[in-house]
Amino acid sequence: MKSLMTAWWCITLAASSTVPAADWNRFRGSDGQGVADSTVRLRWDAEKNPAWSLDLPGAGSSSPIVVGNRIFVTCYSGDDNVDSQRHLVCVDADSGKQLWQDSISGPEREDAYRGYLTEHGYASGTPVSDGKNVYCFFGKAGAVGWTVDGKKLWQKDLGQMSSNRRWGSGSSPVLFGNTLIVNASEESRAIFGLNAADGKELWKAEYDGLELCFATPVLVPGEGDVMEAVISMPGEVWGLNADNGKLRWFSEIGNGGNVTPGVVIGEAAFYTFGGHPQQQTNAIKRGGRRNVTDSHGLWQSRDSSYVATPLLHDNHLYWVTDRGQAFSVDATTGETVTRTRLTGLQSGGRPVYASPVKAGAHIFVVTRRSGTYVFEANPEMKQVSKNAALDDTDFNGTPAVADGRMYLRSNKTLYCIR
């Protein structure tokens, strides 16, 4: 397993060699696991502590990303008709000054802004960058590539379908070398590999069972040190060859209905979450080929996360559910160590959408309207602080952490806590 892990880091660094290790250049950080290599402030005040704030051109549930001294964040404006727009904003990390903004038109036909779609809107995919270019996925408006200086390179339509729920798009793109991997399950029941240079299709993995899969793929070496794009969907988890999109292995799991959380990667196991109406967490041994359902299952539990992707630290899984329950689970046995409801949450609805992140010895959980909770990163999850919300709109995006700073976005403003 040590050789496998070494290969993982070597391939990851080779695939994004222009991105400094401290950058937070995709959803949940450079490796997609939500762990930062720096510490940040534990307590802050809305009046004193934001180093800067910048009003955004629209709402969004995506996360900001950090590339060198630049912050990138996506937004949407307008309604669900042809007049709507999708935006990419570039911000100077030191000053909070907007460096540039570019927009594309929304699709001619968009899912109506009603029901669960109102929970996250039309800019839910977090950008990804290789340090030279930045790539976004806007659902039916397509995937788009820009240079980090704001020159639009290409735009690619990835389908105009809708799921039976019409909940819109929720996944974020990831990069493997020069391949941009996009889960377009909502738009075409497919996962695409695109040429990052020009947006042309390199491969396409189609499957009707991808409907209602809103998860972001994670990259990890599989058997034979072949890089795999691993993704959980209703009833199954897949390992695709990231070079050609071919299915290398799969496992049947019990999280049917719809799936939002990404797969969490341990040294020896994968962990999957989500499902509806019954949620399920599964631990699956890494490695293997073809159908590994019977051979690689380690444990399963009904304690799970519906929206947020959990994080793994010191052999324990951590998350806060969309209903506001904090969990820590032993990753070896599946035993729930901590299950406690957060105090001070606004009542009603789904108070938590963002995924937890770890910085230093602490775990940070951003709630939609009740501020940011900070816990000790140990199985007891002792609460250290609760920082009030910085404005009165929803905070749906997972924060980005880099160089001792935390970047938070609401439906109105981007903030830097330094």
DAVEN-V414443 format. One record per residue. N is the residue number from 1. RES is the residue in one letter. PSI is psi as a letter, one per 40 degrees, with the letter a starting at -180 (none if undefined). OMEGA is omega in degrees with one decimal (NA if undefined). Layout:
BEGIN
n | res | psi | omega
N | RES | PSI | OMEGA
N | RES | PSI | OMEGA
END
This chain:
BEGIN
n | res | psi | omega
1 | M | d | 179.7
2 | K | d | 178.6
3 | S | d | 178.2
4 | L | d | 180.0
5 | M | d | 177.7
6 | T | d | 178.6
7 | A | d | 179.1
8 | W | d | -176.7
9 | W | d | 179.2
10 | C | d | -179.0
11 | I | d | -179.9
12 | T | d | -179.7
13 | L | d | 178.5
14 | A | d | -177.0
15 | A | e | -177.3
16 | S | f | -171.0
17 | S | d | 180.0
18 | T | e | -177.5
19 | V | h | 177.7
20 | P | i | -176.1
21 | A | d | -176.4
22 | A | e | -177.7
23 | D | i | 175.8
24 | W | g | -161.8
25 | N | e | 177.5
26 | R | i | 178.1
27 | F | h | 179.3
28 | R | f | 171.5
29 | G | i | -169.7
30 | S | d | 177.3
31 | D | e | 177.1
32 | G | e | -175.1
33 | Q | e | 170.6
34 | G | f | -178.0
35 | V | h | -179.7
36 | A | i | 178.4
37 | D | e | 178.5
38 | S | i | 176.6
39 | T | i | 179.4
40 | V | i | 179.3
41 | R | h | -179.9
42 | L | d | -178.3
43 | R | h | 176.3
44 | W | i | -177.0
45 | D | h | -175.2
46 | A | d | -176.4
47 | E | d | -170.2
48 | K | d | -163.3
49 | N | d | 174.4
50 | P | h | 177.8
51 | A | d | 174.2
52 | W | i | 174.3
53 | S | i | -179.1
54 | L | h | 175.6
55 | D | h | -175.6
56 | L | i | -178.6
57 | P | e | 179.7
58 | G | a | -178.0
59 | A | i | 176.2
60 | G | i | 177.0
61 | S | e | 178.5
62 | S | i | 176.2
63 | S | i | 167.5
64 | P | i | 170.9
65 | I | i | -177.3
66 | V | h | 179.5
67 | V | h | -174.8
68 | G | b | -179.9
69 | N | f | -178.4
70 | R | i | 174.0
71 | I | h | 175.7
72 | F | h | 179.1
73 | V | i | 179.8
74 | T | i | -179.7
75 | C | i | 170.8
76 | Y | i | 175.9
77 | S | i | -175.0
78 | G | a | -177.9
79 | D | a | -174.5
80 | D | f | 177.0
81 | N | a | -172.4
82 | V | e | -178.1
83 | D | e | -177.5
84 | S | i | 179.0
85 | Q | i | 173.3
86 | R | h | -171.8
87 | H | i | 165.8
88 | L | h | -177.0
89 | V | h | 176.7
90 | C | h | -172.3
91 | V | i | 173.5
92 | D | h | -173.5
93 | A | d | -178.8
94 | D | d | -171.9
95 | S | d | -173.6
96 | G | e | 179.1
97 | K | h | 176.3
98 | Q | h | 178.6
99 | L | d | 175.0
100 | W | i | 175.5
101 | Q | i | 173.2
102 | D | i | -175.5
103 | S | i | 169.8
104 | I | i | 178.4
105 | S | i | 172.4
106 | G | i | -178.9
107 | P | i | 178.6
108 | E | d | 178.3
109 | R | h | -178.1
110 | E | i | 173.9
111 | D | h | -176.2
112 | A | i | -179.6
113 | Y | g | -179.9
114 | R | i | 179.8
115 | G | a | -176.6
116 | Y | e | 178.1
117 | L | d | 178.5
118 | T | e | 178.7
119 | E | d | -175.4
120 | H | d | 175.0
121 | G | a | -169.3
122 | Y | e | 176.0
123 | A | g | -176.2
124 | S | e | 179.7
125 | G | h | 177.4
126 | T | h | 178.0
127 | P | i | 172.3
128 | V | i | -177.1
129 | S | i | 173.6
130 | D | e | -179.2
131 | G | d | 176.7
132 | K | d | -179.7
133 | N | i | 177.1
134 | V | h | -172.0
135 | Y | h | -177.7
136 | C | i | 173.8
137 | F | h | -176.6
138 | F | f | 176.8
139 | G | b | -177.4
140 | K | e | 173.9
141 | A | e | 171.8
142 | G | i | 173.9
143 | A | i | -175.1
144 | V | i | 174.5
145 | G | h | 174.4
146 | W | i | 164.6
147 | T | i | 179.1
148 | V | e | 177.2
149 | D | e | 171.5
150 | G | e | 176.9
151 | K | h | 177.6
152 | K | h | -176.8
153 | L | d | -176.6
154 | W | i | 174.2
155 | Q | h | -173.1
156 | K | h | 174.1
157 | D | h | -179.9
158 | L | f | 174.6
159 | G | i | -177.3
160 | Q | e | 179.8
161 | M | i | 172.4
162 | S | i | 174.6
163 | S | i | 179.6
164 | N | e | 178.7
165 | R | d | -177.4
166 | R | f | -178.5
167 | W | e | 179.8
168 | G | a | -174.7
169 | S | i | -178.8
170 | G | e | -173.6
171 | S | i | 179.4
172 | S | i | 178.2
173 | P | i | 174.6
174 | V | i | -178.7
175 | L | h | 167.6
176 | F | h | -173.9
177 | G | b | 179.3
178 | N | e | 178.9
179 | T | h | 174.7
180 | L | h | -177.2
181 | I | h | -173.7
182 | V | h | 172.5
183 | N | g | 178.6
184 | A | f | -177.5
185 | S | d | -178.6
186 | E | d | -171.6
187 | E | d | -175.7
188 | S | e | -177.7
189 | R | f | -175.5
190 | A | i | 168.7
191 | I | h | -174.8
192 | F | i | 163.3
193 | G | h | -177.3
194 | L | i | 171.2
195 | N | h | -175.4
196 | A | d | -177.8
197 | A | d | -174.6
198 | D | e | 177.7
199 | G | e | -178.3
200 | K | i | -177.5
201 | E | h | 174.8
202 | L | d | 176.5
203 | W | i | -177.7
204 | K | h | 177.5
205 | A | h | -175.2
206 | E | i | 178.6
207 | Y | h | -179.7
208 | D | d | 179.7
209 | G | e | 175.4
210 | L | e | 178.6
211 | E | h | -179.1
212 | L | f | 169.9
213 | C | h | -177.6
214 | F | e | -173.6
215 | A | i | 174.3
216 | T | h | 178.8
217 | P | i | 170.8
218 | V | i | -177.8
219 | L | h | -178.1
220 | V | i | 178.5
221 | P | h | 177.4
222 | G | a | -179.3
223 | E | h | -177.2
224 | G | e | -179.2
225 | D | f | 172.4
226 | V | h | -179.7
227 | M | h | -178.6
228 | E | i | 168.3
229 | A | h | -174.2
230 | V | h | -176.6
231 | I | h | 177.6
232 | S | i | -179.4
233 | M | i | 180.0
234 | P | h | 174.4
235 | G | e | -176.8
236 | E | i | 166.2
237 | V | h | -175.2
238 | W | i | 164.1
239 | G | h | -179.9
240 | L | i | 170.8
241 | N | h | -174.9
242 | A | e | 178.9
243 | D | d | -172.8
244 | N | e | 177.0
245 | G | e | -178.6
246 | K | i | -179.3
247 | L | h | 178.4
248 | R | d | 179.1
249 | W | i | 173.1
250 | F | i | 174.8
251 | S | h | 174.3
252 | E | h | -179.4
253 | I | i | -171.9
254 | G | e | -179.2
255 | N | g | -178.1
256 | G | a | 176.7
257 | G | c | 175.1
258 | N | i | -175.2
259 | V | h | 177.7
260 | T | d | -175.9
261 | P | i | 172.6
262 | G | i | 177.6
263 | V | h | 176.3
264 | V | h | -173.0
265 | I | h | 170.8
266 | G | i | -178.8
267 | E | d | -176.8
268 | A | e | -173.2
269 | A | i | 167.0
270 | F | i | 176.3
271 | Y | h | -179.6
272 | T | i | -172.9
273 | F | i | 170.8
274 | G | a | -178.0
275 | G | i | 179.1
276 | H | h | 4.8
277 | P | d | 177.4
278 | Q | h | 178.4
279 | Q | i | -180.0
280 | Q | h | 169.9
281 | T | h | -180.0
282 | N | h | 170.5
283 | A | h | -175.4
284 | I | h | -179.3
285 | K | h | 178.2
286 | R | i | -178.6
287 | G | i | 178.7
288 | G | i | -178.5
289 | R | i | 177.0
290 | R | b | -175.9
291 | N | h | -177.9
292 | V | e | -175.9
293 | T | d | -175.3
294 | D | d | -172.1
295 | S | d | -169.5
296 | H | e | 177.6
297 | G | h | -178.0
298 | L | d | 176.3
299 | W | i | 175.5
300 | Q | i | -177.3
301 | S | i | 175.8
302 | R | e | 172.0
303 | D | h | -174.1
304 | S | i | 179.1
305 | S | h | -177.7
306 | Y | d | -176.1
307 | V | d | -173.2
308 | A | i | 171.2
309 | T | h | 179.7
310 | P | i | 173.4
311 | L | i | -178.5
312 | L | h | 177.6
313 | H | h | 178.2
314 | D | f | 175.1
315 | N | f | 173.0
316 | H | i | 176.3
317 | L | h | -177.9
318 | Y | h | 172.3
319 | W | i | 169.6
320 | V | h | -176.5
321 | T | i | 177.2
322 | D | e | 177.2
323 | R | e | 174.1
324 | G | f | 175.4
325 | Q | h | 178.6
326 | A | h | -178.0
327 | F | i | 159.3
328 | S | h | -173.3
329 | V | h | 175.5
330 | D | h | -174.1
331 | A | e | 178.9
332 | T | d | -173.3
333 | T | d | -173.7
334 | G | e | -179.5
335 | E | h | 176.0
336 | T | h | -178.8
337 | V | d | -179.1
338 | T | h | 171.3
339 | R | h | -176.8
340 | T | i | 179.9
341 | R | h | 177.5
342 | L | h | 175.7
343 | T | i | 177.4
344 | G | e | 176.4
345 | L | i | 171.9
346 | Q | i | -175.6
347 | S | i | 175.2
348 | G | i | 176.4
349 | G | a | 178.8
350 | R | g | -170.1
351 | P | e | -177.8
352 | V | h | 173.9
353 | Y | d | -175.9
354 | A | i | 175.6
355 | S | i | 178.7
356 | P | i | 171.2
357 | V | i | 177.5
358 | K | h | 174.3
359 | A | h | -175.0
360 | G | b | -177.4
361 | A | f | -173.5
362 | H | i | 177.3
363 | I | h | -177.9
364 | F | h | 178.6
365 | V | h | 178.3
366 | V | h | 176.1
367 | T | i | -174.8
368 | R | d | -176.1
369 | R | e | -175.0
370 | S | e | 175.6
371 | G | a | -175.6
372 | T | h | 177.7
373 | Y | i | 178.9
374 | V | h | -178.0
375 | F | i | 167.5
376 | E | h | -178.6
377 | A | g | 174.6
378 | N | i | -172.5
379 | P | d | 179.2
380 | E | d | 177.9
381 | M | f | 177.2
382 | K | h | -179.6
383 | Q | h | -178.8
384 | V | d | -179.2
385 | S | i | 172.3
386 | K | h | -177.1
387 | N | h | -175.0
388 | A | i | 177.1
389 | A | i | -176.0
390 | L | e | 170.3
391 | D | a | -171.5
392 | D | e | 175.5
393 | T | i | -177.8
394 | D | h | 169.9
395 | F | g | -178.3
396 | N | d | -173.4
397 | G | i | 172.6
398 | T | h | -177.9
399 | P | i | 172.0
400 | A | i | -178.3
401 | V | h | 177.0
402 | A | i | 173.1
403 | D | f | 177.1
404 | G | e | -178.6
405 | R | i | 172.8
406 | M | h | 179.9
407 | Y | h | -179.0
408 | L | i | 176.0
409 | R | i | 173.2
410 | S | a | 174.7
411 | N | e | -177.9
412 | K | d | -165.2
413 | T | i | 170.8
414 | L | h | -177.0
415 | Y | i | 171.6
416 | C | h | 174.3
417 | I | h | -172.3
418 | R | none | NA
END
